[in-house]
Amino acid sequence: MPTSLIVYILTILAGDLGLIGWELAHTPLRPGHLALFAALLAATVVCIEAMRRLGRPPGVSRDLLSAWWLPIALLLPPLYALLAPFAIGTVLYLRTRRIPMYRRVFNSAALGLAGAAASATFHLAVPQAFRVSLDDSQDWLTRPAVISAAVACAVVFAVLNAAIVAVAAHLADPGAPLAKVLWDRESLLLDLTETCVGILVAVTCTLSLLLLLVALPPVILLQRSLMHQQLAAAARTDPKTGLLNATAWQREADAEVTRALRSGAPLSLLFVDVDHFKQVNDCHGHLVGDDVLRALATELRQQVRESDVVGRFGGEEFTVLLPRTDGDGACRIAERLRSRAGLLSVAANPKTDACITVTVSIGVAVLGQHGSDLFELLAAADLALYRAKDSGRNQVRLCAPRQQPRGHPGGPRE
């Protein structure tokens, strides 16, 4: 772990603990606050247990727990927003243990600081929030201005937490793009969902703590639905590169081939293979080899259209299906991919700033010229790839129209 990252983690943790100490000294512990805090923590633990009993396979990263943290930040003083992540993090570590303890502690500190900032902001904007569960009248939370303030504070929470984590991710891997740890469209939709659920839970709490028993089953069902969606996405994705895995790619490619045959539109296939990839693994280790694959996958995805179907076929091989693209267009795209791949530089040793570069060989096949279905296209592109390898590698080869594909694609190559 880089020294800068260790210093940063310790700084965040020290800041969080210092703020907890200050809040403990200046925040009166009221029975109403403690009762609400205990009720929301209990609801969170129930959700964690429900998630654990359903199983939490790899690929599930969002758990909807912030739907319970947000009411703590909105309805209680900042002290409780600082304490909640550590209490919940302890339960998560004891019951799931999916990540190392130091990461769990850092995540709890980041969530605590973000929650405290959101809580302080909300209570400055809405002073009557401190009277929660103490007054009989709690209609203040249903006012449009207060709801708007709650949404704004939820944004503060999400942005600050993401920023703290992004800095840590950058220190751990300075070469990685920040987009990996910030938001994409799916993350924004999930954050919006969690915000809406959190505000609804907060309104429920102001009416009666007993209504939490009514709110809990729908939240668990939503959590389960969210888990299934993430599992479905994970089942289609190669874990190392983020591209489609071989099964999902073949399913989507089959549909595109059928569509092209029906409409008579051109369609081409690229078979991409990293040259001398075994030497990368042997000389620099498999972790660096994985970094190379991820970098190449990112470049492939960026250099083609959204409608093109990109997948990891296996090992160091990638497949790119190009709908509405003839042979000339496919060769131009393949040449661009080959050129861009040669410009990639991947850190081999962060301590010495040593970097490695790789080249790729690409075989091209065109529907109708080299095959009439997906399997024949794969075999033809695979044969063209062998020709590129035999000709010296770092080349693009189009399968000759009269060549008959033989063998099965995907065999080992260097």
HUSUL-V120190 format. One record per residue. SS is DSSP state (2 for helix, 1 for strand, 0 for the rest). OMEGA is omega in whole degrees, -180 to 180 (* if undefined). NEAR is the number of other C-alpha atoms within 12 Angstrom. Layout:
BEGIN
SS|OMEGA|NEAR / SS|OMEGA|NEAR
END
This chain:
BEGIN
0|-180|16 / 0|180|17 / 2|-180|13 / 2|179|18 / 2|178|25 / 2|179|19 / 2|-179|17 / 2|180|26 / 2|180|31 / 2|178|22 / 2|179|20 / 2|-179|29 / 2|179|29 / 2|178|20 / 2|-180|22 / 2|180|34 / 2|177|26 / 2|179|20 / 2|176|28 / 2|179|28 / 2|180|18 / 2|-179|16 / 2|178|22 / 2|-179|18 / 2|-174|12 / 2|-178|13 / 0|177|19 / 0|-180|18 / 0|-178|19 / 0|-179|18 / 2|180|15 / 2|178|24 / 2|-179|34 / 2|-180|25 / 2|180|24 / 2|179|40 / 2|180|40 / 2|-179|24 / 2|-180|29 / 2|175|43 / 2|179|35 / 2|177|25 / 2|179|37 / 2|179|41 / 2|177|30 / 2|178|27 / 2|178|34 / 2|180|35 / 2|178|25 / 2|178|26 / 2|-179|32 / 2|-179|26 / 2|175|15 / 2|-176|19 / 0|180|20 / 0|-179|27 / 0|175|20 / 0|-179|21 / 0|178|25 / 0|-176|27 / 0|-179|23 / 0|-173|31 / 0|176|36 / 0|-178|36 / 0|179|43 / 2|173|45 / 2|176|40 / 2|178|47 / 2|-177|51 / 2|176|52 / 2|177|50 / 2|-180|51 / 2|-175|50 / 2|-170|56 / 2|-175|51 / 0|177|48 / 0|-177|43 / 2|-180|43 / 2|-176|40 / 2|176|45 / 2|177|43 / 2|-176|43 / 2|-173|38 / 2|-178|44 / 2|179|41 / 2|177|33 / 2|-180|28 / 2|179|39 / 2|177|36 / 2|178|26 / 2|179|27 / 2|-179|32 / 2|-178|24 / 2|-173|19 / 2|-178|22 / 0|178|26 / 0|179|17 / 0|-178|22 / 0|180|19 / 0|-176|16 / 2|-176|19 / 2|177|21 / 2|178|26 / 2|180|28 / 2|180|30 / 2|179|35 / 2|179|37 / 2|179|38 / 2|179|40 / 2|179|43 / 2|179|44 / 2|179|46 / 2|179|44 / 2|179|42 / 2|179|47 / 2|178|44 / 2|178|35 / 2|-180|42 / 2|180|41 / 2|179|35 / 2|-178|29 / 2|-177|38 / 2|171|27 / 2|-180|20 / 2|-176|21 / 0|-175|28 / 2|-177|21 / 2|178|24 / 2|-180|38 / 2|-177|32 / 2|-178|26 / 0|178|39 / 0|176|29 / 0|179|22 / 0|176|17 / 0|-177|12 / 0|-179|16 / 0|-177|24 / 2|-179|23 / 2|-175|26 / 2|-179|34 / 2|-180|22 / 0|-177|14 / 2|-179|12 / 2|-179|15 / 2|177|28 / 2|178|27 / 2|177|20 / 2|179|29 / 2|178|41 / 2|180|34 / 2|179|26 / 2|174|35 / 2|176|40 / 2|177|28 / 2|179|30 / 2|-176|38 / 2|-177|37 / 2|-178|26 / 2|179|25 / 2|179|33 / 2|-180|30 / 2|179|24 / 2|180|32 / 2|-179|33 / 2|178|28 / 2|178|27 / 2|180|33 / 2|179|30 / 2|179|24 / 2|179|24 / 2|-179|24 / 0|-176|24 / 0|-178|20 / 0|-177|21 / 0|178|23 / 0|-180|19 / 2|179|22 / 2|-180|18 / 2|-176|21 / 0|176|22 / 0|-170|26 / 0|162|22 / 0|-176|13 / 2|-178|11 / 2|180|16 / 2|179|22 / 2|179|18 / 2|179|15 / 2|177|28 / 2|178|32 / 2|178|23 / 2|180|26 / 2|178|33 / 2|-180|35 / 2|179|28 / 2|179|32 / 2|179|37 / 2|177|36 / 2|177|31 / 2|179|42 / 2|177|44 / 2|179|34 / 2|-179|30 / 2|-179|39 / 2|179|36 / 2|178|25 / 0|177|26 / 2|179|27 / 2|179|18 / 2|174|22 / 2|177|32 / 2|177|21 / 2|-177|17 / 2|-173|30 / 2|-179|35 / 2|177|19 / 2|179|21 / 2|178|34 / 2|178|33 / 2|178|19 / 2|177|26 / 2|179|36 / 2|178|28 / 2|178|20 / 2|179|29 / 2|-180|29 / 2|178|25 / 2|179|21 / 2|178|25 / 2|178|21 / 2|178|17 / 2|-180|23 / 2|-179|24 / 2|-180|23 / 2|-167|26 / 1|172|25 / 0|-173|29 / 0|-177|23 / 0|-172|28 / 0|-176|32 / 0|177|28 / 0|173|37 / 1|173|33 / 0|-173|31 / 2|-178|29 / 2|-179|20 / 2|179|25 / 2|-179|30 / 2|180|28 / 2|179|21 / 2|179|27 / 2|177|36 / 2|180|28 / 2|179|20 / 2|178|32 / 2|178|36 / 2|179|21 / 2|180|20 / 2|178|27 / 2|-179|22 / 2|-175|13 / 2|-177|13 / 0|179|18 / 0|178|20 / 0|179|29 / 1|-179|42 / 1|-178|47 / 1|174|56 / 1|174|56 / 1|-173|51 / 1|-180|52 / 1|180|49 / 1|-180|43 / 0|175|34 / 0|-177|25 / 2|179|31 / 2|179|23 / 2|177|18 / 2|179|29 / 2|-178|22 / 2|-175|13 / 2|-172|16 / 2|179|24 / 0|-176|18 / 2|178|20 / 2|176|19 / 2|176|29 / 2|177|31 / 2|177|27 / 2|178|33 / 2|180|38 / 2|179|43 / 2|180|31 / 2|180|34 / 2|179|41 / 2|178|38 / 2|180|29 / 2|178|28 / 2|-178|41 / 2|-178|29 / 2|-174|20 / 2|180|26 / 0|-178|28 / 0|178|18 / 0|-178|14 / 0|178|18 / 0|-174|30 / 1|-177|37 / 1|179|43 / 1|173|43 / 1|-175|40 / 1|180|35 / 1|180|28 / 0|179|30 / 0|-177|39 / 1|179|40 / 1|177|44 / 1|180|50 / 1|177|47 / 1|-174|50 / 1|176|41 / 1|178|36 / 0|-180|27 / 0|179|31 / 0|-176|28 / 2|180|31 / 2|179|22 / 2|180|24 / 2|179|36 / 2|178|30 / 2|178|24 / 2|180|32 / 2|179|41 / 2|177|29 / 2|178|25 / 2|179|38 / 2|-179|35 / 2|-179|25 / 2|179|27 / 2|180|37 / 2|-180|26 / 2|-179|19 / 0|177|27 / 0|-177|26 / 1|-179|31 / 1|178|28 / 1|-180|26 / 1|-178|18 / 0|-177|19 / 0|-178|12 / 0|-178|8 / 0|178|13 / 1|-179|14 / 1|177|21 / 1|175|27 / 0|179|30 / 0|173|34 / 0|179|35 / 1|171|43 / 1|-174|46 / 1|172|48 / 1|-175|50 / 1|174|50 / 1|-175|52 / 1|179|44 / 1|-179|42 / 0|178|25 / 0|-175|27 / 0|179|35 / 1|-179|30 / 0|174|26 / 0|-173|28 / 2|-178|35 / 2|179|26 / 2|176|30 / 2|179|43 / 2|-180|43 / 2|180|35 / 2|179|43 / 2|177|53 / 2|178|44 / 2|177|39 / 2|178|40 / 2|175|46 / 2|178|37 / 2|178|27 / 2|178|32 / 2|-178|29 / 2|-178|20 / 0|177|15 / 0|179|19 / 0|-178|28 / 0|-177|33 / 0|173|34 / 1|178|40 / 1|174|39 / 1|-179|39 / 0|179|38 / 0|-175|22 / 0|-174|21 / 0|179|13 / 0|177|21 / 0|179|20 / 0|178|27 / 0|177|20 / 0|-178|16 / 0|-180|16 / 0|172|30 / 0|178|28 / 0|-178|20 / 0|178|21 / 0|174|27 / 0|*|26
END
